[in-house]
Amino acid sequence: MNAEIHELYRSLAISGDLRASVRGALWWDRERGLEQLDDLIELSREGHDRYDPRTIKLMLDGVCENYTAAMLDPYTDRAGRPTDNSGLDFIDPQDLPAIVTAIDAAGLQCHFHALGDRAVRNALDAIEAARYANGPTDLRHHIAHLQVVHPDDVSRFGSLGVTANLQPLWACADEAVTELTLPFLQEPQRIHQYPFAALARRTNIAMGSDWPVSSPDVMAQVAVAATRAVSEETLEEAFLPDQKLDYATSLKAFTSGSAYVNHLDHETGVIAPGFRADLVILDQDPFGLAWTGGIAVDMTLVGGEIVHHRDLATN
């Protein structure tokens, strides 16, 4: 988020109108250098109550659909021939370790946008450099999106204490994958997409929607994470089905996993004595269904206060 959006969240928190807990990710301007860090540190100190902006967002690459996700191997043309394009590094990989080391030393958390396997590796290399320079900390750096992850890098998440921040709605054979991605990836990269199960075995996973890019409907996302299918009608057409997650693991990623990465695991994310009553009441039991995409939210409570009730919202 930029300074304007930061100020909007801050004002909502101060007025008491911010109902949710928000971990703001301050935008790292890739057109500037380390001189911007002092400004970001000042903004990070302006949190209030439920708004905490002590995270820095680093955009490392683009997306596969327009061939800007940073890949270890080049994209192919429609005939399957390698091209000379392997995507873009939005931040120079030579500069990234120093940037992340400085952010880490300032006590701020890094949130990386990384879809391609080269971008993921660049993020991990930078975090490794920060860990070496600054020593172990409780900073919970996380890498978001993770469309293509090289198998050699999967185990590094756990060893470096990096959370895998997943957007499960994308992990299915929709047109973005079948028409705009698969035809242009080389074979190894095709089968290394959205390796949720592999990552869940090795590190903490958190889940989110990337809204407003895609739907914020959590149960629709859980449906895809658990089935790797586009819809209930296509359950037999799972995309890389060995990377499915069960419902319990997916729900934990949205609740306790996300609470952990946001340093809220001591107060929310689970139902336990002494924890905040941040609760969602669903209209169906997801564990008895083959597809959770149609489940609706009846009620939402934040800190024990009802902030949404479906009957009131529709009347």
Buried (B, 14 or more C-beta within 10 A) or exposed (E): BEEEEBEEBBEBBEEEEBBEBBBBBBBBEBEEEEEBBEEBBEBBEBBBEBBBBBBBBBBBBBBBBEBBBBBBBBBBEEEEEEEEBBBBBBBEBEBBBBBBBBBBBBEBBBBBBBBBBBBBBBBBBBBBBBBEBBEEBEBBBBBBBBBBBBEEBBBBBBEBBBBBBBBBBBBBBBEBBEEBBBBBBBEEBBEBBBBBBBBBEBBBBBBBBBEEEBEEBBBBBBBBBBBBBBBBEBBEBBBBEEBBBBBEBBBBBBBBBBBBBBBBBEBBBEEEEEBBEBBBEBEEEBEEBEBBBEBEBBBBBBBEEEEBBBEEEEE
